[in-house]
Structures are given as C-alpha cells and as structure tokens.
C-alpha cells in the first residue's frame, strides 16, 4: 500500500467512476482528499462520508475544471482546509460520441473543454501552487500530478474523435509539462485505463452482446475495476515512484496489445 500520510491531494471528478475509486483509495492510503465535483454534490459528499467512515480525511471540492476561476477556487478550498496541496489527480472527463462526419462542433468543444482544457488548467494551477509552498517534511518530490487518460491516448477510436483527440493531447501535455517541471522536483505521469466498469461505459457492459464483443478486446479476460486504476494512481503519487516522471502506465488488461493480431496478421 502506498504511503501518502498527511499529503493533501485533489481528485477532479472524484464523485463517480474512476475518480470515486481513486478518492477512496487515497483516503485509505493516508492522504487528505479533496473530492472534486462539478454537478454531483451529493455523490461527492457521499464519497467524503465513506472516506471518513474508513478512518480517512476528506472534503468535497466544487468546481468546473473547464473554468479558469473555478479551478483556482477549487485549489483555494483545498488549501483553506489542509494548508497545502501535494498532489493532483487530473481525472474529470466525459464522452460525447457521434459518427465522425456528424459530430457537431458543440460535441467536439464539450469534450475538449473538459478532457483537455480542464487537464491544462488543473495541471497549471497545481504547478503554481506547488511552487508557492515549502517542501513537506521527509518527502522527496515537491509535488506530483497524475493524469487519468485512456488507452485512447494511443488507440484511434472512430465515433469518438473528440475523446481520442483530447486524450492524445492530454498525454503529450503531461509529457511536456513533466519535461519542464522535473528540475523543480515535480513529477507528472499518466495512467491510461482501458475498459473500466464505470458509468461512462455502462451502456456497453450492461448489454450482454456488447459486453461479449468488448471482452474480445481484452486479452486478460475481464473488465477493469476502478480499484485497478486507483492502486496505480496512488503508487504514482507516492515516494515509491520518486524516479518516475513523464510516463504513462496503461491499466487495460492488455487492450493496447493489439489483441486482433492473436492468430492473425
Ligand atoms: C472509455 C470507455 C471505453 C474504454 C475502452 C475509455 O477511455 O471511456 O468508454 O470502454 O476507453 O475503449
């Protein structure tokens, strides 16, 4: 189990799906957690309650990641509560799918504004806040940022051009920021989840035929759970990963291994 004792970590989109799993895990690993949410206030408060019931510390943190001022306010809320911010999990994201030639500009912007602009605004704010605070005693990195991207950071996905473009962009944004921040002992990494059983893809895993088809893309033979991703995020935030920066850890049961080539090609 990663040791995040006394750190303060903001998880954007912490009220559901992968973000919820990450928030719960970080709470168990000793972090004081800011459960970021935009519209899911009650769900965020429920995640806070569950962290506290498990002996952890958390607060719900409102804010739209696509809005510059609200991002700044969200960090302010975490700082008011815990006096510092040591880590950020840039997780908030959404899909708005449409056939490529039919995708409206609104659908394109909707996804890009949250999944890519939001990643930029949150990471930039984290870099600024890390700079302005003293190093946490006994800890090696000055701050750590983990992007939750997707296998579609690498795998093209027709019908989801906005999402794939945003995730690909987020991957390069992470690496670029990592390049510049390393000398200041700030680490940035990404986890790239495959098909994790969350509300974002419920329509697929809830349908027997679609689920069977999806499983054909996963050589490991099962859908992922939020906890599969959360364990990796927690490790990347921790000192255990002190020499790891600018990398992406795929958490996908082998989805990115081109399983279509098994017995083919
Ligand atoms: C998407 C899911 C999808 C998975 C694998 C994720 O990033 O959000 O809807 O099932 O990638 O394609």
Boltz pocket constraint, residues with backbone or C-beta under 6 A from the ligand:
constraints:
  - pocket:
      binder: B
      contacts: [[A, 95], [A, 149], [A, 150], [A, 151], [A, 152], [A, 193], [A, 194], [A, 195], [A, 196], [A, 200], [A, 201], [A, 204]]
      max_distance: 6.0
